[in-house]
Amino acid sequence: MEGCGGKCMKFLLIVINLIVALSGLGLIATGLIIKFGISDWIPIDEIAALLDSQLLRSAVYMIIAAGGFVFLVSVCGCLGAMCENKCLLVLYFLLLFIVFAAQIAAGIFAALYTRQIESYLEDEGVDFLKNSYGLMNSTKNELGTAAWDLVQEKLNCCGVNGKLDYFGNTNVNNTAGPFPVSCCTGIPCTQNTVRAKGCGNELKLLIADYGTIIGATAVGVAFFELCCMLLAICVCRNIGDDS
């Protein structure tokens, strides 16, 4: 690859691959932040327990795995460009295309899944608070109860729509009223100290924030992946011409 244009494309491919490698590390960091939470954020495992969603739990590990895979693929691209190895560049293109297509599919799926959360909170969420909150007869109910307590304390709210969501639940461990201590601003937890605001809107905003971070990171990575695929094709063609 002696031409000036070929050298420039090779250089650009290496530089953009380094950016993609850093983006892969960014995906890993994003997954870890969502997994463990930062500041006032609630870890995604608690949201998953609250929504009873195994898919949401798995999504974090998929993001971290995708970040690691993108990093390894970008290293493959750098080696292919530096060594001017056509086979390695073709393999790199195919792997990158798979990652790119998977990101697009995951983005569409995430958008559709997010819309289901609102209906879940309004139906299954309220039903859980009325009938299963505080009922320690299964791991699902225990995790759900702990998750709701954490959410209510962190977001300073009560129930999905408000404290009335708990009326009729005889499993609430509070002798001062039919709502949990996590709903109140102080002890004893009574009608005077219970929070009036529901958690539904706050949860939707929180999940939207998670989605924004994941989406922005994925779009940024996808842009550089597209650039790398185009450059890989150009570099491959130049290698073929020189031979």
N, C-alpha and C positions, 0 to 999 in steps of 0.2 A: 504494500500500500504506500506508493511513493508520492502520489499526488497531494497537493496542499489541501484539497477538499477532503480527501480520504483521511488525512492526518487530523484535520479539524473534527470530522465526525467521530473518529476514534477517541480523541481527547474529550469531546462532549459526552460521549457514551460513558466513559470512565467517570467523569465529574458527576453526571446525573445519577449514575449508579451509586456513587458515594452518598448522594442526597437521598436516594431510595433506601440505602442501608440505614441511614440515620432515621428515615421515616419508619422503617421496620422497628427500630428500637423505640421510636415514638409510640407505635401501636402497642408494644409490650408495656411501656410506661402507662399508657392510657388504660390498658386492661388492669394493671395493678392498682391504679388510682380508683377505678370503679369497683374493683374487688374489695379493697380495704377501706375506701372512703378517705376524704380529707376534710379537715376543719369540721364544719357543721353538716357535711354530706353524710348520707346514710349508705353503708356498704350495700352492694347490689344483692348479696346473699339475703339480707333482711327484707329487701323489696321482693325478692323471689319467694321467700317464705310467706310474706304477706299476700302475694298474688297466687301462691301455690303453683309456681311455674318452674319446672325443671329446665325448660328451654332457656329461661333467663339466667339460671345458674351456669348452664353450659356455655352461654354466649361469651362470658368473660374469658373462659379458657380457650374458646375459639379465636378470640381477638388476640390473645397472647401467642397462641400457636401460629396464627397468620403473620404476626409481627416477626416471629422467629424465622418463618419460611421465607418471607419477603427479604429478610436480611441475608439468608443463605443464597437465595436466587440472585440478589444483587452482587454478591461476591463472585458467583459463577459468571455473571456478565462482565465484571471487571477483568477477571482472568481471561475470558474469551476475547475481549477487546485488546488487552495487552499482548496476548500471545498470537493474536490474529488467527484464532482457531475457529474455522467455520462450523465444525460439528458442535463445538461448545456453544457457539453463538446461536445456532438453531435450537439446541436444547434449552438454552436460556430464554429464547423467544417463546417457545411452547410453554414452558413453566410460568413465565410471566403472563402469558395470555390466559392461562388457567386461573391464576391468582386474580387477574383483572376481571374476568367473567364472574368469578365467585364473589368478588366484592360488589359488583353491580347487582347480582342476584340477592346477596345478603341485605343490601341497602333497600331494595324493593320489599323484601320480606319484612324487614324491620319496620318500614313505614306502615305496612298493613297490620303488623302485630301491635304496634303502638295504638292504633285506632280501636283495637279490641279491649285495651286496658280500661278505658272509660266505662264501657258496658259491664266489664267484670266487676269493677269497684261498686257500681250502682246496684248490681244484682247479688253476685256471690259474696262480695265484700260485706255488704250490709247483713246478708244472711249469716255469715260467719260470726259477726259481732253479736247478733241476737241469739244464736243457738250454740255456737261452738267456742267462743272466747272464754277462757278460764277453765275449760273442760279438759283436764289433763289425762285423757284416756288413750291418746295416740301421739306419736311423734309429730304428725302433721298439725294437730291442735296445739301442742306445746310450742312448736316453732312459730306458728301463726300468732299465738298469744304474745310470745316474747317480741316478735317483730312489730306488732301493733303497739305494744308498750313503748318500744324504742322510738317508733315513728311519732307517737303522740307526745313524747317528752321532747324529742328533737325539734319537731315542727310546731310545738305549742298549740295543739289542736285536739279534737276529740271525735272519734268515729269517722265515718265517711262524710255524712252530712251534718253531724252534730251529736250532742249527747243523747238525743232521742233514739239513736241507733241501738243503744244498749238496753232500752226499756223492754222488759220481758225476759231478760237473761238472768237466770237464777244462779249462774256459776260465777258471777263476779265476786271476787274476794274483797268486799268492802261493806262493812256494817252501817256506814253512814249514808249510803245511797246506791242506786242501781247502775253505777258506772265505776270504772277502775280508777285507782289512785293516779295512774299515769295521765288521766284526763284533767287532773286538778293542779292548781297553782300552789297549793300548800296542804299541810296536814293540820287538822283532819280534812278529809275529802268530802265536802258537802255540796249542796246545791249552790251555795254562795261562792265556792271556790272552783267549781268545775268550769272548764273553758267552753265557750259557746261555739267557737269556730270549728267547722269540720275539716278533716284532713284531705278530702277528695281533691280539691283544686290544688292544694300544696303538693300532693303526690304526683298529679299530672304535670305540674311545672317541673318537679324534680326529675321525673322520667324524661321530660322534654329536654332538660339540661344534659342528662346523660346521652340522649340521642344526638344532640347538637355536637357534643364533643366527639363522639364516635364518628358521626357523619362528616364533620369538618376534617378530621384526621384521615378518614378513608378517601374522601374526595381529593385531598392534597396528594396522598400516596398514589391514587389512581392516575392523576394528571402526569406525574413523573414516570409512572409505569408506561403510559401510552407513549410518551416521548422516547423512552428507552426502547420500546418495541420498534418504533419507526427507525430509530438510529441503528438498531441491530440489523434490520433489513438492509439499510444502506451500506453498513460496514461489510456485511456478508456479500453483497453484490460487488463491492470494490475488491474484496479478496478474490472472488471468482474471476474478475476481470484481469487482475495482476497475474494470476496463475496461467 
